[in-house]
Amino acid sequence: MGSGVLAMGLNGCAPTDKSEDKVVVETIQNGTQTFNMCGYAAPKIDTVRVGLIGLGSRGSGAVRRLLQIDNLVVNALSDQHEERVKNAQEVVKAAGLAEAAEYYGNMEEWKKLCERDDIDLVYICTPWAWHTPMAVYAMEQGKHVATEVPAAKTMEECWQLVETSEKTKKHCMILENCCYDFFELMTLNMARQDFFGEIVHVEGAYIHTLLDMLFNKNQYSDMWRLEENKRDGNLYPTHGLGPVCQVLNINRGDRMDYLTSMSSNDFQTAKKAAELAATDDFYKKYAGINYRGNMNTTVVKTNLGKTIMIQHDITSPRPYSRIHLVSGTKGAAQKWPEPARISTEHEWVSDDEMRKLEEEYTPDIVKHIGNIAKEIGGHGGMDFIMDWRMIDCLRNGLPLDMDVYDAAAWSCITPLSIWSVANRSNSIDVPDFTRGAWKQNQPHNMSLEGGATTSVRTRA
C-alpha cells in the first residue's frame, strides 16, 4: 500500500537526501488504483443525515448554512468543548428539527459520531491535524466525508485519504469554498467554452494579514494555528490553487508534474512573539522559535507544460488577495486584490463589455442558487453554494465536483513545498494520486443536469 511505503519518506519533515525521497514518490506512482473515485456516483440519498465535528467559527457557521437546505437533517454534533455543542444544538432546535446527539468532553468522542448508523455525511471543521484521521475513520465506518482545508498535512496522509476512499467507495470532498466564488465559477465556465484559448499559466494565492490572530490566545487557546507556522512552506495552498486546478483540468486530462518552492525570511512572526513574551508570560514558550517566512512562492509545472504559481503570506500588511489569474492564448482573467477583470488584448475590457461577459458566461449554478446564497451568506455566498451543491449531488447520485484526488493533490503542496524550501528550492515530483487515471478522467463542469432538485427551507 502507498501509505506504508511513504512513511519512510516525505512525512511533513525536510529530509536531506533528495534523491531518496524522489524514489519513494515514484514508487508510489507506480502502484495500482483500487477503484477510480473520479466521476464516481454513489447511490442516491433522499434525505442526507449529517454529523458535524468541530463547532468553532467554521463549524458553527456550517451548522447554520446546512440547516437552510431541505432534505437534510443534522443528527449528531461533536466538539471538545461542551459549550460549542450546546450552542449548535440551539441552532438545530431553532430550525424545527429534532435534537441532535451530542458528543463532547474528550478527544475521542468524535469517533462515536462516526460510528452511528444514522449518519450519511461527516462534516469536519477541526484544526488541521485532525482532518485526515477523522476523515479516514469516518470512511471506514461507511460515511461520506467533507473536510475543511487542507485535507491532509503530510504525504502519508494524502495517500491514506486516497486509499481509504477507493477501498470504501465513499466520497472524500475537500471543502474548498473558493471554487464556488462567483468570479471563479464564471472563469471556469469561460475556460470550458474556450474563451481563453489554450490555458498557458495560472496563479492563485492566500495573502491575508493574520498576524494578530495567530497570537490571539482567546481564539486559539491551544495556539494550534501559530504552532503550524513552525513549518516553512506553503501551509495553506488550496484557496488559490483549487479554482485554477479546475480550470487546468488537473487530474482530468492533465496533472501536476513537479514543483519548486522558495520562502522569504521571517521578518514579523518571531519579532511579534518576542514582543508579547516581554509583557505576558503566556507567550514565553513561543519566543526564540524559527517560524515560516513571510512570503512563500511555489511554482508547479504540469504534464502538458502549463505553469502554476501559488503564494502564501499571512503576516505582511497587504490587502487580502487570492490573485486568481488565468492566462491563455486568446485571453486572460484576474481578480484580487483589484476587482474582477477580463482581457482579450493588452488592456482590460470596458465596464460595459464586462457586464456583457458576465451575462453570457455566468454559469447555471450561480443563476440557480446565487442570489439565495448571497442572502444566506458565508464569504459572500460561496460557502452556501458549496454546501448546497454537495448535498444536491449526494441526493441525486451525482459525482461530486471535488474528489479525493483533488483533496490529496491540492493538499500535498504543503509537504512538498516544505521539502523544496529546506533543500534550496530544488524541484521535487508531485505524485500522481490517480495512478494514471488522469489520462482518461473527464473534466467536470459543475453541470446541473440530473440535479438541482434540492430546495432551500422557507425562512422567516
N, C-alpha and C positions, 0 to 999 in steps of 0.2 A: 504494500500500500504506500502511496506517496508520502503521507504524513510521517510514517515511521522512518523512512529514509531521511526526510528533510530535517528531522530533529537533530541530525548531526551537523546541519549547515546553517543557513540563514534563519535565525530564530530571534530576530529583533536586536541582535548584538552586531558588532562590527568586527568580524574576524579579519585576520591579516593575510591569510592565504587566499587570494582572489581566484586563482585557477581551480582550487579545490571546490570552492562554492559554485563556480560555473559548471563543474562536472555534476554536482548534486542537482542543480536546476535542470540540466539536460537529461539526467537520468529520470527525473520525474516526468518530463515532457514525453518521454518515450513509452510511458505506461498506456494502458488501455482504458478507454472510457467505459464505465459500467453501464450508464444509461444517459442519453442526451437530454438534459433538462431545458435546453434552448428550444422554445416553441412548444414545450410540453403543456398540455391542457389537462389539469386534474379534474376529477369528477365534480359536477356542479354541487354547490351548497346553497340551498334556498335561503336559509337564514344563517348568517355567519356568526358563530359564537366565539367571542374574543376574550382572551385573558391578557391583561397588561402587567408587565413587570417594570418597575421603576416609575415613580409618580412624582418626580421633581418637576422642574419647569417644563421640560419637553413632554414628559409623561402625562402631567395633568392637562396640558393643552390637547394632547392626543385623545384623552377621555372625552373632553368637551366636543371635539370635532367628530369623533366616531359616533357619538350619540345623536348626531344630526342625520345620520344615514339610516334609511329604512332597511328592514330585513337584516338588522344587526342587533345583537344583544351582548352586553358585557357581563360575563358570568363569573369572572374572578379578577381580583386586584391584589397586587403584591408589591411591597416595598419594605425596606429595612425599618423604616420609621412608621409607627402606628398612626401618627397624626396625618401623614400624607394619604394613607389608605382610607382613613375616616373621611377626610375632605373629598376624596374622589368618590367615595360611597354616597355622599350627599348629592353629588352631581348626577350620579346614576339614578337615585331616587327622585330627584327633581325632574328627570326626563320621563318619569312614569314607569320605569322598569323595575323588575324585581331586584331585591338587594343582591349584590354580587358576593361571592365567597371572599373572605379576607385572609391574607397571609402576610404576616409581619413578625418582627421580633428577633429573628436571627438570619444569618446569611444563607441558610439552606431552605427556607420556607418556599422560595420560588419554585423549587422542584415539585412541590405538592400541586401547584397550579398547573404545571406541565403534565402532570400525571392524571389529571381529571379527564373523565370521558365525555364531558360536555363542553369541550373547547376544540374549536377548529383551527384557530389562528392565535399564535402567541406573539404579542407586540412588545418589543424590547426597547426601553428607553433608559438604560442604566449607564454608569460610567463605562468607558471603552473596554476595559479589561474583562468585563463580564459578557460582552456581546457574543463572542464565539462560544464560550462554554454553555451559555443559556440556549443559544440557537441550536447547537448540536444536540443537547439533551432534549429540547422540545421536539426536534425532528425525530429523534429516536423514540419518542413517546407517541409518534404518529400525528404530529401537529405541523401545519404550515407555519412559517416564521416570517416576521417582518422586523428587521433590526435597524436601529439608528446607526449613524455613520461615526467612524469607519466600522465596517462589519468585522474586521479582524486586525490584530496588531502585528502578527508575525506571519512568516511564510508558512510555517507549520499549521497555524490556524486557518489560513486561506485554503489549504488542501483539506483540512478537516471539514470545512463547510462544504466544499465540492463533493468530497467522497460520501459524506452523510446524506446530502441532498439526492445524489444519484442513487444511493443504496435504498433510501426510504421512499423515493419519488415524492418528496414533499418540497414545496416551494420554499426558497430562502431569498427573500427580497430585501435589498438594501433600501432603506427609507431615504433616498436621495431626493429631497423635495425640490432642489433647484432644477431638476429635469422637468418639472411641471410649472416652472415660472412662464409667464406669458410670452416673453420675447424668445426664450429658449425653445418653447414649443413652436413658435412661428418659424424660427430659423431652421428647426428640424424639418418642418413641412416644406420649406423652401428648398432645402437640400434634397429632399426626396423628389421634388419636382424639377431638379436640375437647374435651379435659378443661379446657383453659384458656379456651375460647371463642375469640373474636377476639383475636389477639395485638395488643397495643397498643404495648408498649415492652419492649426487651430491653437487657441490659447484659453486657459482658464486659471482661476486663482481663488484664494481665500485671503484677502487683505482686510483686516478688521482689527481696530485698536482695542485690545482686550487686556492690557497690562494691569489695570486696576482690578479687573475681575479675577485674574489669575491669583491675586493675593487677597481676595475677599474671603476671610475665614468664616463669615456668616453664611455665604452662599455655598462654599465648599469646606465644610467642617473638617474633612479629612484631606483637603488640599490636593485631591487627585488630579485636577487639571494642571496645577503647577508641577506636580510630580512627573506628569507625562512629558513636560518640556525639558527634562534632563536628557532626552534623546535628541540628536541633531539630524534633522532631515525634514521632509515634508510630512508632518504629522496629521494633516487634515486635508487630503487632496481631493476628496470626492465632490465637493460642491462645484468646483470649477471643472473638474475632469469629467464627471458623469455626462453632462449635456453634450460636450464636444466628442466624447466617445460614441455617443449615439449618432451624431452627425457623420462620423467616420465609419460607422458600421463595425466598430470593434467587436470581435467575437462572432461577427455575422458577415463575413466577406473580407475582413482584414483583422489584424491582431497587432498588439504592441510587441515589438521585437526586442529592443534593448533601450536602456536609459543611461544618462549620466546626470549627476546632481552636484550642486555646489551651494554652500551656505556662507553668508557673511559671518563675521564675528558677532557675538552678543554684546550690544552696546547699552542695553537697558535692564534686562531681567535681573542679572546678578547685582547690578547697582541698586535697583529697587529693593531687593531682598536685604542688602546691607543697610539701606536707609531705614527700613522698617524694623530690622533687628536692633538698631541702636536705641529705639524707644519702646519696643514691645518684645518681651522675652519669647512670645509665641513664635516669632519668626527667626529666632536664632538658628534653628536647625536647618533653615533654608538659605542661610548666608554661607558664603565661601564655596558655592557649588557652581560647576560649569553648566550653563543652560544652553539650549539651542540658539543658533544665530538669529538675528532679526529677520533676515530675508533668506528663504531657500528658493532656488530656481532649479527645476528639474526639466530636462528635455528628453523626449521619447521619440524614437524612430519606429515607424510601423513597417510591417512586412511589405506593404505596397509603396513604401517610400514617402509617406506623409510624415509630418513632424508635429509634435505636441509640446507646448511649453506650459508648465504648471508652476505657479508661485504660491508661497505661503509666508505671511508676515502678520503676526498678531500683536506686535509690540510697538512698531513705529507709528507716529501720529500722522496717519494718512487717511483720506476719505475711503469709506468702505468700497470694495471692488471685488467682483468675481471675474472681471475682464470680459469673458465670453466673446472671443473673436473667432470668426470663421472666414477664411480667405481661400478663394477658389480662382479658377481660370477665367470666370465670367463675372465675378462679383464678390463682395465682402460684406460682413455684418459685424457690428461691435456694440457692446453696451458695457457700462461700468468703467470708471465712475461717472462718465458722461451719459446722457440719455441715449436710448436706442437709436442706431443709425444704420443705413444701408447704402452701399456704393456699387456702381457698375463701371465707374471710371476713376479719375483721380480726385473727385470730390464727392461728398455725401449728397444724397438726393435731397430735394427740397421738402419742406414740410407737407406740401400738398401731395407730392409723389409718395411720400412716406405713408400718408393716410390711405392712398390707393393701394399700396402694397399690403398694408395691414388688412384692408378689406378683402383683398384677393387671397392672402396666404394665412390668415388666422385659421387654425385647424378646427375641425368639428368638435373636438373635446372642449375647447375653450368656448365655442358658440353654445355648446350644450349646457355646460355647468359653470362657466367662468364667472358670470355675474353673481350667482348664488355663492360661489367660493369667495368672492370678494366680500360679500356680506358676512359670511361666517368667519373669515379671517384665517390667520396663520401665515405670517410672512406675505401679506397681501393677497392671500387666497391660494398660493401654490401648495400649501400643506393640505388643504382640503381637497384640491383636485387630486393629489397623490392618494389620499386615503379613499376617496370615492372611487377612483379608477381601480384601485386594488380590490376593493370589495366587489365592485361590479364584475371584474374578471373572475373572481372566485365564484360568484353566484352564477355566472353564465358559462363556466367551464372554459374560459379563455386563457391563453398563455399570459403571464404577467409581463409587463413592459421591461422589467429588470429581473434577471435570473441570478442564480448562484455564481455563474461565471463572471457576471458583471461585478457582483459583490467582491469576489476574490481579486479580479484584475484591477479594479479601481483601488481596493484597499492595499494591495501588495506594493503600491508605490511607496508606502511609508518604510517598510523594512529595506527595500531595495535602495531607496534614496539615502537611508542611514548608512548603508554599506558603502555607497559611492562617495558620500561626503567624507567618510572615515578613510577612504582609500584614494585621496587626492583626485576625486571626481572621475575615477576610471569608470568605464562603462560596464554594465552587467546585464545579462539577459533577463527578459521578463518571461516567466513561464507561460506556456500555453495551457491554460486551465481546461480548455475544451478538448485537449489531446487530439487536435487535428480537425475536429468537427466544425471549426470556424469557416473552413473552406466551403462547406455545404449549407451552413446555417443561413437562414433568410433574414434580411433586415426587418425590424419591427417598426411599424409606423404609427402605432397607437390608434389604429382604426377603431371606430365604434361599431363596425359591422359585427353582428351577433351579440352585441351588448347594449349598454346604455338603457338597461331596464330597471336600474336601481334608483329609487326616488329619494328625496330628502324629506325628513319628517316636518310636519307642519309646525311652524314656530309662531310664538305669540308676538 
